[in-house]
Amino acid sequence: MSGESPTDEALVERVARGDKSAFDLLVRRYQHRIVKLVSRYVRNPEDALDVTQDAFIKAYRALASFRGESAFYTWLYRIAINTAKNYLVTRGRRPREAEIKGEDGEPIDVAELQAHADTPERLLLAEEIKTTVLSAIAALPEDLRIAIVLREIDGLSYEDISLAMACPIGTVRSRIFRAREAIDRQLKPLMEP
């Protein structure tokens, strides 16, 4: 084989033929992304690693059901989210509050904004905005919260969110719109002079 890495599809086919080392390659390819994803829901780093391992075990056991209708990573992503959510349900915890992204999709470092704020009023307003956005996200119904986090925090396309949430793209768009509206309603009083 040349220096090129095998595609996900080729590795999945190899696993289906009994080549367990091909699944190891898939794990190595995606483990850091899945740990990062799970860490957004599970606060404790050791628990996040355990949940990630559980997600990969579930993916391995369910690989026969993967039909290639979506990208392998999208399929794995969905398994990881469901595994993290199930973990939280069994532990009675809420998902970790997500970071805020600006209009350009880049994360907004609230601490950085606060460090450059000139006045105590600006510091207070920045903290109020952060608290308001995070509490607005936390208060959303689960379907809206997951949709907005997948879009704004994880940067998934509407198509990938549709596959991850097992619902039509129109439903995804509606959920994201409703989530943004709810967050905007909470922020409006802070933005009025």
N, C-alpha and C positions, 0 to 999 in steps of 0.2 A: 504494500500500500504506500502511496506517496505521502508527503508530509501533511496532507489535508486531513482534517478530522472528519469522522463519519457523521452523517446527518442523524438527527434524532430518529427519523423514520427507519434508517438502516439499523440503528442500535435497537430499536423496538422490535424489528424483525428478527434480529439475532437473539434477543431475549426470548422471543416466542419459540425459537428453535432450540432453546435450552442453554444458551450461552449466558451464564450468570455474570461473567465479567463485563458484558455489554451494559448491564444495568449499573454496575459500579461506575462505568464511564458517565452514564446519565446522572448519577448521584453527584459525582465530582463536578460535572458541568453546571449543575443547578443548586448545589447545597448552600452556597453563600446567599443566593437570591432568596431561597426559601427560608433560611434562617432569618434574614432581614424582614421578610414578609411576616413570618410568625411572630417576630419580636414586636411588631406593631400591635399585636393583640395580647401577647403573653409577656408580662413585665419582667419576670425573673429569667435571667439569661440561661440558667441550667434547665429550667422548665421549657424554655423556648427550644433548646437543643433536643430535649426529649420529645416535644411535640413534633419537631422537624423529623426526627427519626421515625416516629409513628407514621407521619405522613408518607415518608418514603416506603415504609413497610406496606402501608395500605395501597400505595401506587403499584408496588411490585406484585402484590396479590391480585390486584384488579387489572393488571396490564392486559390480560386476555380480553377484557371488555373495551379496551381502547381501540377504536376503529379508524382513527385518523381524521375524524370529521373536524377536528380543531388541531391547532399546533399542540405538540406534546406538552410544552411548557404551560399552555393555557389549561390543559387537562390536569397537570400536576398542581398548578396554582389553585385550582378549585378544590382539589383534595386537601391541600395544605390549609386553605381557609376553613373548610369544613372541619378539619381535625382541630384547628385552633379554637373554633367556635364551640365544638363539642367539649374540649378541655375546659373552656371558660364556664360552660354550663355545669359541668360536673364539679367545678371549684366555686361556682357562684360568683364569678368575677365578671367585670365589664371589660370590653376591649380597651387597650391603651389609647389615650388621646393622641390623635395624629398631629403631625406637624402641618403648618399652614403653607400653602403655595400661592405665589403671586400669579398675576395674569399671564406671565410668560412661562409658567409651569415650574419655575425655579423655586425651591424652598425659601421661605422667608425666615430668616434667623431673627426671631423676636428679641433675643438677648442682644444681638448686634444692633438692632434698631434702637433698643433702649439705651445702649452704650453711647450712641450718637445723638440722643435726644438732648436738646438744649435746656429744657426747663423741667421743673417738677411736674408741671401740668402735662407736658408731653409724655413724661415717664408714666404718669398715672393713666393717661388715655391709652398708651400702648399696652399697658398691663390689662386694662379693662377690655380692650379689643380682643386680646389673646384669650382672656378668661371667657368672654362672651362667645367667641367662635368655638372654643373647645367645649363649652357647656352646651351650646346649640347643637353641635355635632353629636355629643353624648346623649342629648335628649331626643334625637331623631328616632323614629321607628327603625327597627333593625334593617329592613329592606332599603330604606333611604340612606341610612348611615353607611351600609356596606357599599352601595352604589357610588356615593360621593367620595368615600375613601379610596375605592378602586380607581376612580377617575382622577381625582385631584392629588391624592397622595402617591398612589402606585403608578399613575400615568398610563393605565390600560386604555386601549381603544374601546369604543362603544361595542364593537363586535366581540372583543375578548371578554368584556364585562357581561355581555349577553350570554356567552358560553359559560362563564364562571358562575353566573347566577341562574342559569337555566331558564331564561325568559327572553321574549322578543326584544329587539333593539329599541322599538318604540317604547316599551315599558322601561327600559334602562334610561332613555332620554327623559321620560316623564319623571322617574324617581330622582334623577340628578337635578332636574329643573325644580322640583318640589323641595328638595334638600337645600338648594341654593336660596330659594325664596324664604324658607324658614330661617336660614342663617342671616339673610339680609334683614328680615323683620326684627331679629334680635339686635342687629348692629345699628339699625336706623336711629334709635334714640341717642346713641353715642355720637352720631355724625351730625346731628342737628345743632345749629349754633345756639 
